[in-house]
């Protein structure tokens, strides 16, 4: 389907990582490492709130969740931070229970929609309706169009969606994201691989491509050579989201009050007037 089509890869990395440790020494280090990541997320402007998982208690902040129990510790990290800290987590954990790999490409914004292409190709490959329950698609205002293969509880779960829409414009038009979600023993095999050294961008792109090729579906990028741009999309913090909300919801109201009562009256009411 996409043979001969090679769009540039914007990013190829881990997007989600959940790890646990029950060894006394390792679980202590894993918990401490998680708390250090929580501190980094607070500095970035994120709020910290309580977090519980299977009887263990801890905190979540930004893209990090940490929980510690009497016999084990859990650390969950998302987004590009997960990729950055994966080697350390592999060292100080006993198991990976979930790891998501992602590839984001830049395609021409017009006339490219892999959710439509995969839907048509899947029904051509599997005319038997009993096979179609494995494939699904949906559309909403937040994610845009998304197509997925498998069930969320499966060891391997694939999805593809419009990253430009899902990110609300932080990714440029034409950005499409492919993800492979690995769980159970399949995720723990990845931990073993990372202990021997981090996966390269090309290796991750190959893992994602394989997740789709095992369903006889191709991907529109070249996995042998991955050249990534030097820049990256900045992760949004809770403070960033509040600023966006202020701009959309608060700024128009303040502008009306300033027009009626003056800037000083508004600043004084907010406790921001410096005399």
C-alpha positions in Angstrom: 0.0 0.0 0.0 2.8 2.5 0.9 5.5 0.8 -1.0 7.8 3.5 -2.5 6.4 6.2 -0.2 9.0 7.6 2.1 8.0 10.6 4.2 10.5 12.1 6.7 10.4 11.0 10.3 10.0 13.8 12.8 10.6 11.6 15.9 11.1 8.0 16.8 11.1 7.2 20.5 9.5 5.8 23.6 6.2 7.6 24.4 5.1 5.6 27.5 6.9 3.4 30.0 5.6 1.6 33.1 8.1 -0.3 35.3 8.1 -2.0 38.6 10.6 -3.4 41.1 10.2 -5.7 44.0 13.9 -6.2 44.9 14.5 -4.3 48.1 17.6 -2.4 46.8 16.2 -1.7 43.4 12.8 -0.7 44.4 14.3 1.9 46.8 16.4 3.4 44.0 13.5 3.3 41.5 11.3 5.1 44.0 14.0 7.7 44.7 14.6 8.2 41.0 10.9 8.7 40.4 10.8 11.3 43.2 13.6 13.2 41.5 11.6 13.2 38.2 8.6 14.5 40.1 10.7 17.4 41.4 11.8 18.2 37.8 8.2 18.2 36.7 7.2 20.6 39.5 10.0 23.0 38.4 8.5 22.9 34.9 5.3 24.3 36.2 3.2 21.1 36.8 0.9 20.4 39.7 1.6 17.4 42.0 -1.4 15.3 43.2 -1.7 12.0 45.1 -1.5 8.8 43.1 -2.3 5.2 44.0 -1.8 1.9 42.1 -2.7 -1.6 43.3 -2.5 -0.6 47.0 0.8 1.4 46.6 0.7 5.2 47.2 2.6 8.1 45.8 2.3 11.2 43.6 1.8 12.2 40.1 3.1 15.4 38.5 3.2 16.3 34.8 4.4 13.2 32.9 5.5 11.2 35.9 3.7 8.9 38.4 5.4 7.2 41.3 3.9 4.7 43.8 5.6 2.8 46.6 4.2 -0.1 48.6 5.6 -2.4 51.3 7.0 -4.8 48.7 7.3 -3.0 45.4 7.6 0.3 43.6 6.1 1.6 40.4 7.3 4.3 38.1 5.4 5.5 35.0 6.7 8.1 32.7 5.2 9.5 29.5 6.1 11.6 26.4 9.7 12.2 25.4 10.8 12.2 29.0 10.2 8.4 29.0 12.7 8.0 26.2 15.3 10.1 28.0 15.2 8.1 31.3 14.5 4.6 29.8 18.1 3.4 30.2 18.1 4.2 34.0 14.7 2.7 34.5 15.8 -0.5 32.7 18.7 -0.7 35.2 16.7 -0.1 38.4 13.5 -2.1 37.6 12.6 -5.8 37.6 9.9 -5.6 35.0 8.5 -3.4 32.3 4.7 -3.9 32.2 4.1 -1.5 29.3 6.2 0.4 26.8 4.8 2.4 23.9 7.0 3.2 20.8 6.0 6.0 18.5 7.0 7.3 15.1 5.8 10.7 13.9 6.1 11.6 10.2 5.6 14.8 8.2 3.4 14.2 5.2 1.8 16.6 2.7 -1.2 18.0 4.6 -3.5 17.5 1.6 -4.8 14.1 0.4 -3.0 12.0 2.9 -5.0 10.1 5.5 -3.6 6.7 6.7 -6.8 6.0 8.7 -8.8 5.9 5.4 -6.0 4.0 3.6 -5.7 1.3 6.3 -9.5 0.9 6.6 -9.8 0.3 2.8 -6.7 -2.0 2.7 -7.8 -4.0 5.7 -11.2 -4.8 4.2 -9.5 -5.8 0.9 -7.1 -8.1 2.8 -9.7 -9.6 5.1 -13.1 -9.8 3.4 -14.3 -12.2 6.1 -16.2 -10.0 8.5 -15.0 -12.1 11.5 -11.5 -10.6 11.0 -12.8 -7.0 11.1 -13.4 -7.0 14.8 -9.6 -6.6 15.3 -9.7 -3.3 13.4 -11.5 -0.2 14.6 -11.6 3.6 14.0 -13.2 6.6 15.6 -13.1 10.4 15.4 -13.5 13.0 18.1 -12.7 16.7 18.5 -9.5 16.0 20.6 -7.8 13.2 18.7 -9.2 13.7 15.2 -9.2 10.5 13.2 -7.7 7.4 14.8 -7.4 3.8 13.6 -6.4 0.9 15.8 -5.6 -2.8 15.5 -6.1 -5.1 18.5 -7.6 -4.8 21.9 -6.3 -2.7 24.7 -5.6 -5.7 26.9 -3.6 -7.4 24.1 0.2 -7.8 24.4 0.5 -5.8 21.1 -1.8 -2.9 20.3 -1.4 -0.6 17.3 -2.9 2.8 16.6 -2.4 5.7 14.1 -3.8 9.2 14.4 -3.5 12.8 13.3 -0.9 14.3 15.6 -1.5 17.8 14.4 -5.1 17.6 15.5 -4.4 15.7 18.7 -1.7 18.2 19.8 -3.9 21.1 19.0 -1.5 22.6 16.6 1.8 22.1 18.5 2.8 19.6 15.8 2.7 21.1 12.2 0.0 20.2 9.7 0.7 16.9 8.1 2.0 15.3 11.3 0.8 11.7 11.7 1.7 9.4 14.6 2.1 5.6 14.6 2.2 3.8 17.9 2.8 0.3 19.1 1.8 -0.5 22.6 3.6 -3.5 24.1 2.5 -5.1 27.4 3.1 -8.1 29.6 6.0 -10.3 28.6 6.4 -8.4 25.3 7.1 -5.2 27.2 9.6 -7.0 29.5 11.5 -8.3 26.6 12.1 -4.6 25.7 13.6 -4.0 29.1 16.1 -6.8 28.4 17.0 -5.1 25.2 17.5 -1.7 26.8 19.7 -3.1 29.5 22.1 -4.1 26.7 22.0 -0.5 25.4 19.4 2.0 24.2 17.5 1.3 21.0 18.5 3.5 18.1 15.9 5.7 16.4 16.1 3.3 13.4 15.6 0.3 15.6 12.5 1.9 17.2 11.1 2.8 13.8 11.6 -0.8 12.8 9.7 -2.1 15.9 6.8 0.2 15.0 6.8 -0.8 11.4 6.8 -4.5 12.4 3.8 -3.9 14.6 1.9 -3.0 11.4 3.6 -5.4 9.0 2.6 -8.4 11.1 -1.0 -7.3 10.1 0.2 -7.1 6.4 0.1 -3.3 6.5 3.0 -1.2 5.4 4.2 2.2 6.7 5.2 5.3 4.7 8.8 5.7 6.0 12.2 4.1 5.5 13.2 2.2 8.7 16.8 1.6 7.7 17.9 5.3 7.9 16.2 7.7 10.3 17.3 11.3 10.1 15.6 13.4 12.8 15.5 17.2 12.9 17.5 18.9 15.6 14.4 20.7 17.1 11.6 19.0 19.0 8.1 19.9 20.1 8.1 21.2 23.6 6.0 19.4 26.2 3.2 21.5 27.7 3.1 21.9 31.4 0.1 22.6 33.6 1.3 26.3 33.7 1.3 26.3 29.9 -2.2 25.0 29.7 -3.4 27.6 32.2 -1.8 30.4 30.2 -3.6 29.1 27.1 -6.9 29.1 29.1 -6.2 32.7 30.3 -5.7 33.8 26.7 -8.9 32.2 25.4 -11.3 32.8 28.4 -9.9 35.5 30.7 -8.2 38.0 28.4 -11.4 39.1 26.5 -13.2 39.8 29.8 -10.2 41.7 31.2 -10.0 43.8 28.0 -13.7 44.7 28.4 -13.2 45.8 32.1 -10.1 47.8 31.2 -12.1 49.6 28.6 -14.7 50.5 31.1 -12.7 51.1 34.3 -9.1 51.4 33.3 -6.0 49.3 33.6 -5.1 50.4 37.1 -8.5 49.3 38.5 -8.1 45.9 37.0 -4.5 45.5 38.2 -5.4 46.6 41.7 -8.3 44.1 41.8 -5.8 41.3 41.0 -3.3 42.5 43.5 -0.8 43.2 40.8 -0.6 47.1 40.9 2.9 48.1 42.1 2.7 51.5 43.7 
